[in-house]
């Protein structure tokens, strides 16, 4: 024990002293980020957002751009905003949709990296330390530039069994606060066992020694990326989604060297092709970095090492609304986050090598790993069930080796900027939190490599993005009072669109009810309304997938609900985009495939199809068939949500939410047709009997209904004479 305490004391002291000295040394110099808010205020934004057809036409005029950016993820959008606010003529093209790749599939955290800091100090790694410090600065910048889309989030680090780890983690987290300096979000603090269980009631209390709570930021990643791109457009950048680069164009410079001078583009919607001229081309394509590099030079070696990161979404009751959880040491050494997000609970991530694809899919093994890890932290009242997974997705993490160094085997922990012989500027690696710094470094390199002439230095540090200018935390109250929106819907609009929420509200339809006056929901369980679909088209949504996955986050929150809302969404988009009946049907088909393959529907279905053999006796089959028929009062041959709702009302559970009803249905609806057939019910009871399934709410409802039915029969069978009333 004495040896362990000495080891702890030395390590803790080393972390504290190392963090203090490193921060002092690095703070002596000037900050690499120059905040020029005075210059930013002089930049006039366009008041009107040009429609997509105008943006595409601008690319076809033949005018030469200073910078052409390939890739509409966080880094590409950040580069566009940085370049255009410096006064450079800027264009950005994206083969799919803004944030359609990794940028919409993150853990939704804005963080510096607690574990990176531990490794940096204990390993005396100055480069990794600088990376953490930069990320902490950018964390504060993101919270400032988009307060409607971001917010501070407390994250609990529980400590079990080893009491000496409590002060160890406390010192490490305090070093995290110290490195952040005046850019810290909020100070971390210690919680006793009782306090930890009070803040996170779902937590397992056995052998809990205490917990440390620290703060990072959380965001809506897809809408953040879109807001950055829209801000660039309002400042004058030409941005176009669903426009793909098919070839890079070159010419000879004054020295006789071949340098890039533009690219051939194809509109993936109209299939039209044309060329665009540019003094500089930036490759910001994330996992597809190497495909653009090989377009420039087929002989270059691959530098991208793709890794799959899977996340799942569980019902909101799995976690408190304002407290996340960090598992610092999973069974295989990975870190798992368990976080509240948009009234759901997001859990992840995994880290496995994968192939590069535009359509990454989650696997059952990865989903099972996440569920198993979070199960070990939750108490016995929380039955972690596979059927509770509402949505699951995979994002490709583009780890890279640095082409600027001879040793290409080592992976860069930070981002890298590389300029090829033909002046292709590649930005790769990094993470969401540092998108702005990555963009600044990239544009600096582009200006130097291609001899561009900007009007000013970088002004994006602290620059408000789309929706932030007039936003306040209580702005939603004006939406309720001025427009007659439901409070939950008003809060959602304010958080998703910022001060643009008023423009959305003006497009909302009348409900025909006394309250809310406007705002027809596209799904009864979510606050999304019809006006968001119409407004989403003005935000460059061109397909049903663009809408359900990135303008609204329904696909990521609940893939089944997204499927149910799809016909309404497609009808409204059809009105706005003049779709034919055939195009509407095609959009539903394509989006259904997306929900099934990329949002986890098929994986969920396959997990339910693993059924136990029917091991019921004839008497049991007869009993369960009787119970099924009692719930199916209309003799339809199946049980619907309305049947379940009616059954629950008989037991005084009339206020059960639509989400809970869908959960009860999903746990037994193996063919995912929105109905429970008799064979599905029998398979469930067989699985319970064999021990493969421990619990089923539907089976309990059926048993209760049978008991109630028998009681009613008994009452009817007792005559007045037998009850004593006729004596």
ABEGO torsion letter per residue (X at the ends): XAAAAAAAAAAAAAAAAAAAAAAAAAAABBBABBBBAAAAAABBBBABBBBAAAAAAAAAAGBBBABBBBEABAAAAAAAAAAAAAGBBBBBBBABBBGABAAAABAGBBBAGAAAAAAAAAAGBAAAAAAAAAAAAAAAAAAAABAAABBBBBBBBBBBGBAAAAAAAAAAAAAAAAAAEAABABBBBBBBAAAAAAABAABBABGBAEBBBBBBBBBBAAAAAAAAAAAAAAAGBBBBBGBBBABBBBBBBAAGBBBBAEBBBBBAAAGBBBBBBBABBBBBAEAAAAAAAAAABAABBBABBBBBBBBBBBBAAABBAABBBBBABBAAGBBBBBBBBGGBBBBOBBBBBBBBBABBBBBAAAAAAAAAAAAAABBAABBBBAAABABBBBBBBBBBBBAABABAABBBABBBBBBBAAGBBBBBEEBAAAAAAAAAAAAAAAAAAAGBBBABBBAABGBBBBGAAABBAAAAAAAAAAAGBBAAAAAAAAAAAEAAAAAAAAABBBAGBAOBABGBBABAABABBAAAAAAAAAAGBABAAAAAAAABAAAAABAAAAAAAAAAAAAAAAAAAGBBAAAAAAAAAAAAAAAAAAAGAAAAAAAAABBBBBABBAAAAAAAAAAAAAABAAGAGBBBAAAAAAAAAAAGAAABBAAAAAAAAAAABAAGAGBBBAAAAAAAAAAAAAGABABBAAAAAAAAAAAAAAAAAAAAABBAAAAGAAX
